[in-house]
């Protein structure tokens, strides 16, 4: 029997009476020979295939252990990776501005103390500015409250028992894990991280959007939902809020600090602390003042007013850091004027021109 006739043994004869004749008539001899491994090459096509690799199970370490199971990394991270207290503008000249207002506000900002005094559950605007931001880089702003005094620095700042209660009006409609946080943001994309029970720092993270057309700042609204004086919470200890500019991996590209007092009488407390500062004359902290002004609740006495005339400044400054500091103060002042006029739909072309010129000087000085 020929090799081709082997096909008939499997029952093909029931369908085709003469398999050999069928294969030869249809010109299928070479194909069948190759299939049987008896072609001109003398090798089976199966032999030409690469050998099947030995199966190797995935190491159990990839799944973690019962005590420490593997978890998908959090983006952005739920904890600050580099929480410091030193001001750092970073590669994008990250700035945080407390937006002043000529109208009476329920909060007071002291430029002397770099501190905001505000009542509970009252929203206040914060403006963020950047320069040279890459188009393809997603950035976030993390706000982390910390205790100002070094002996309490490692303790997480959390709300008191009364304000954490589910029946507190500020907690209605919110997830339970948000109840612990003293600071909140109106941004719909706000993420709340940390847990006082596990000893991790409570912080909130928002994606940093892009400025609106014709604007150079990104404005967000924050508010506090517990007082410094609450006995089971901050317990009269002073606090700061650390604003850090980060990417999705938590790498810090900028850091700014703001001192905060949440109280019932913002104006009275601001005046008292400023008087105490004048009496004691302590060494000036290295904190950058967020806005210039008289310190009267963020309201400017005199200020730019209706004066839109351009004034040139031409004098020499000793030291590059001093030069950059003066430019930064001037830039922040112009940015504050722009934001203030935006809220009133007023003309801001003069301030915007000055702001852009100052930014160019800063860029030139930082690259030299």
WOFEN-V613407 format. One record per residue. N is the residue number from 0. RES is the residue in one small letter. PHI is phi in whole degrees, -180 to 180 (* if undefined). Layout:
# WOFEN-V613407
n=N res=RES phi=PHI
n=N res=RES phi=PHI
This chain:
# WOFEN-V613407
n=0 res=x phi=*
n=1 res=x phi=-74
n=2 res=x phi=-62
n=3 res=x phi=-67
n=4 res=x phi=-72
n=5 res=x phi=-59
n=6 res=x phi=-64
n=7 res=x phi=-70
n=8 res=x phi=-67
n=9 res=x phi=-85
n=10 res=x phi=108
n=11 res=x phi=-65
n=12 res=x phi=-63
n=13 res=x phi=-68
n=14 res=x phi=-104
n=15 res=x phi=-125
n=16 res=x phi=-68
n=17 res=x phi=-127
n=18 res=x phi=-65
n=19 res=x phi=-58
n=20 res=x phi=-65
n=21 res=x phi=-64
n=22 res=x phi=-67
n=23 res=x phi=-68
n=24 res=x phi=-64
n=25 res=x phi=-94
n=26 res=x phi=65
n=27 res=x phi=-110
n=28 res=x phi=-64
n=29 res=x phi=-64
n=30 res=x phi=-64
n=31 res=x phi=-70
n=32 res=x phi=-63
n=33 res=x phi=-63
n=34 res=x phi=-66
n=35 res=x phi=-85
n=36 res=x phi=81
n=37 res=x phi=-119
n=38 res=x phi=-75
n=39 res=x phi=-65
n=40 res=x phi=-75
n=41 res=x phi=76
n=42 res=x phi=-121
n=43 res=x phi=-74
n=44 res=x phi=-61
n=45 res=x phi=-66
n=46 res=x phi=-67
n=47 res=x phi=-81
n=48 res=x phi=-75
n=49 res=x phi=-63
n=50 res=x phi=-63
n=51 res=x phi=-66
n=52 res=x phi=-68
n=53 res=x phi=-66
n=54 res=x phi=-66
n=55 res=x phi=-121
n=56 res=x phi=-65
n=57 res=x phi=-68
n=58 res=x phi=-56
n=59 res=x phi=-61
n=60 res=x phi=-62
n=61 res=x phi=-65
n=62 res=x phi=-100
n=63 res=x phi=78
n=64 res=x phi=-120
n=65 res=x phi=-62
n=66 res=x phi=-79
n=67 res=x phi=-131
n=68 res=x phi=-68
n=69 res=x phi=-68
n=70 res=x phi=-128
n=71 res=x phi=-70
n=72 res=x phi=-57
n=73 res=x phi=-89
n=74 res=x phi=-125
n=75 res=x phi=-71
n=76 res=x phi=-58
n=77 res=x phi=-81
n=78 res=x phi=-128
n=79 res=x phi=-62
n=80 res=x phi=-84
n=81 res=x phi=-144
n=82 res=x phi=-86
n=83 res=x phi=-122
n=84 res=x phi=-123
n=85 res=x phi=-94
n=86 res=x phi=-64
n=87 res=x phi=-151
n=88 res=x phi=-77
n=89 res=x phi=74
n=90 res=x phi=-69
n=91 res=x phi=-109
n=92 res=x phi=51
n=93 res=x phi=-65
n=94 res=x phi=-131
n=95 res=x phi=-121
n=96 res=x phi=-120
n=97 res=x phi=-86
n=98 res=x phi=-74
n=99 res=x phi=-78
n=100 res=x phi=-144
n=101 res=x phi=-79
n=102 res=x phi=-85
n=103 res=x phi=-68
n=104 res=x phi=-120
n=105 res=x phi=-81
n=106 res=x phi=-134
n=107 res=x phi=-125
n=108 res=x phi=-116
n=109 res=x phi=-109
n=110 res=x phi=-72
n=111 res=x phi=-67
n=112 res=x phi=-102
n=113 res=x phi=52
n=114 res=x phi=-144
n=115 res=x phi=-107
n=116 res=x phi=-114
n=117 res=x phi=-151
n=118 res=x phi=-80
n=119 res=x phi=-73
n=120 res=x phi=62
n=121 res=x phi=-112
n=122 res=x phi=-80
n=123 res=x phi=-136
n=124 res=x phi=-86
n=125 res=x phi=-128
n=126 res=x phi=-111
n=127 res=x phi=-113
n=128 res=x phi=-129
n=129 res=x phi=-139
n=130 res=x phi=-131
n=131 res=x phi=58
n=132 res=x phi=-79
n=133 res=x phi=-64
n=134 res=x phi=-69
n=135 res=x phi=-99
n=136 res=x phi=-108
n=137 res=x phi=-81
n=138 res=x phi=-121
n=139 res=x phi=-134
n=140 res=x phi=-117
n=141 res=x phi=-105
n=142 res=x phi=-112
n=143 res=x phi=-121
n=144 res=x phi=-76
n=145 res=x phi=-135
n=146 res=x phi=-79
n=147 res=x phi=-68
n=148 res=x phi=-77
n=149 res=x phi=-60
n=150 res=x phi=-69
n=151 res=x phi=-112
n=152 res=x phi=-59
n=153 res=x phi=-76
n=154 res=x phi=-82
n=155 res=x phi=-72
n=156 res=x phi=-88
n=157 res=x phi=-139
n=158 res=x phi=-77
n=159 res=x phi=-76
n=160 res=x phi=-62
n=161 res=x phi=-64
n=162 res=x phi=-76
n=163 res=x phi=-80
n=164 res=x phi=-61
n=165 res=x phi=-62
n=166 res=x phi=-82
n=167 res=x phi=-64
n=168 res=x phi=-55
n=169 res=x phi=-71
n=170 res=x phi=-100
n=171 res=x phi=-63
n=172 res=x phi=79
n=173 res=x phi=-110
n=174 res=x phi=-62
n=175 res=x phi=-60
n=176 res=x phi=-67
n=177 res=x phi=-80
n=178 res=x phi=-57
n=179 res=x phi=-73
n=180 res=x phi=-77
n=181 res=x phi=-85
n=182 res=x phi=-121
n=183 res=x phi=-136
n=184 res=x phi=-133
n=185 res=x phi=-80
n=186 res=x phi=-61
n=187 res=x phi=-65
n=188 res=x phi=-96
n=189 res=x phi=-63
n=190 res=x phi=-114
n=191 res=x phi=-110
n=192 res=x phi=-120
n=193 res=x phi=97
n=194 res=x phi=-155
n=195 res=x phi=-63
n=196 res=x phi=-67
n=197 res=x phi=-97
n=198 res=x phi=81
n=199 res=x phi=-90
n=200 res=x phi=-70
n=201 res=x phi=-82
n=202 res=x phi=-153
n=203 res=x phi=-125
n=204 res=x phi=-129
n=205 res=x phi=-126
n=206 res=x phi=-71
n=207 res=x phi=-84
n=208 res=x phi=-76
n=209 res=x phi=-104
n=210 res=x phi=-61
n=211 res=x phi=-68
n=212 res=x phi=-55
n=213 res=x phi=86
n=214 res=x phi=-122
n=215 res=x phi=-114
n=216 res=x phi=-124
n=217 res=x phi=-110
n=218 res=x phi=-106
n=219 res=x phi=-132
n=220 res=x phi=-115
n=221 res=x phi=-117
n=222 res=x phi=-156
n=223 res=x phi=-110
n=224 res=x phi=-123
n=225 res=x phi=-159
n=226 res=x phi=-100
n=227 res=x phi=-61
n=228 res=x phi=-83
n=229 res=x phi=-63
n=230 res=x phi=-65
n=231 res=x phi=-96
n=232 res=x phi=-119
n=233 res=x phi=-72
n=234 res=x phi=54
n=235 res=x phi=69
n=236 res=x phi=-85
n=237 res=x phi=-69
n=238 res=x phi=-132
n=239 res=x phi=-123
n=240 res=x phi=-115
n=241 res=x phi=-97
n=242 res=x phi=-97
n=243 res=x phi=-118
n=244 res=x phi=-94
n=245 res=x phi=-136
n=246 res=x phi=-97
n=247 res=x phi=-65
n=248 res=x phi=-89
n=249 res=x phi=89
n=250 res=x phi=-68
n=251 res=x phi=-87
n=252 res=x phi=-112
n=253 res=x phi=178
n=254 res=x phi=-148
n=255 res=x phi=-136
n=256 res=x phi=-117
n=257 res=x phi=-138
n=258 res=x phi=-79
n=259 res=x phi=-138
n=260 res=x phi=-133
n=261 res=x phi=-99
n=262 res=x phi=-147
n=263 res=x phi=-90
n=264 res=x phi=-128
n=265 res=x phi=-56
n=266 res=x phi=-65
n=267 res=x phi=-60
n=268 res=x phi=-68
n=269 res=x phi=-65
n=270 res=x phi=-61
n=271 res=x phi=-65
n=272 res=x phi=-68
n=273 res=x phi=-68
n=274 res=x phi=-66
n=275 res=x phi=-63
n=276 res=x phi=-64
n=277 res=x phi=-66
n=278 res=x phi=-72
n=279 res=x phi=-83
n=280 res=x phi=48
n=281 res=x phi=-74
n=282 res=x phi=-57
n=283 res=x phi=-68
n=284 res=x phi=-70
n=285 res=x phi=-89
n=286 res=x phi=-79
n=287 res=x phi=-81
n=288 res=x phi=-70
n=289 res=x phi=-72
n=290 res=x phi=-142
n=291 res=x phi=-88
n=292 res=x phi=148
n=293 res=x phi=-83
n=294 res=x phi=86
n=295 res=x phi=-90
n=296 res=x phi=62
n=297 res=x phi=82
n=298 res=x phi=-87
n=299 res=x phi=-101
n=300 res=x phi=-93
n=301 res=x phi=93
n=302 res=x phi=54
n=303 res=x phi=-73
n=304 res=x phi=56
n=305 res=x phi=-96
n=306 res=x phi=-78
n=307 res=x phi=-110
n=308 res=x phi=-72
n=309 res=x phi=-81
n=310 res=x phi=-117
n=311 res=x phi=-93
n=312 res=x phi=-119
n=313 res=x phi=-141
n=314 res=x phi=-154
n=315 res=x phi=-93
n=316 res=x phi=-121
n=317 res=x phi=-86
n=318 res=x phi=95
n=319 res=x phi=-65
n=320 res=x phi=-63
n=321 res=x phi=-64
n=322 res=x phi=-62
n=323 res=x phi=-66
n=324 res=x phi=-63
n=325 res=x phi=-64
n=326 res=x phi=-64
n=327 res=x phi=-65
n=328 res=x phi=-61
n=329 res=x phi=-65
n=330 res=x phi=-64
n=331 res=x phi=-62
n=332 res=x phi=-64
n=333 res=x phi=-67
n=334 res=x phi=-63
n=335 res=x phi=-64
n=336 res=x phi=-64
n=337 res=x phi=-63
n=338 res=x phi=-63
n=339 res=x phi=-63
n=340 res=x phi=-72
n=341 res=x phi=-62
n=342 res=x phi=-68
n=343 res=x phi=-108
n=344 res=x phi=57
n=345 res=x phi=-91
n=346 res=x phi=-71
n=347 res=x phi=-127
n=348 res=x phi=-60
n=349 res=x phi=-63
n=350 res=x phi=-67
n=351 res=x phi=-66
n=352 res=x phi=-63
n=353 res=x phi=-64
n=354 res=x phi=-59
n=355 res=x phi=-64
n=356 res=x phi=-65
n=357 res=x phi=-67
n=358 res=x phi=-61
n=359 res=x phi=-63
n=360 res=x phi=-65
n=361 res=x phi=-65
n=362 res=x phi=-59
n=363 res=x phi=-65
n=364 res=x phi=-69
n=365 res=x phi=-75
n=366 res=x phi=-95
n=367 res=x phi=-76
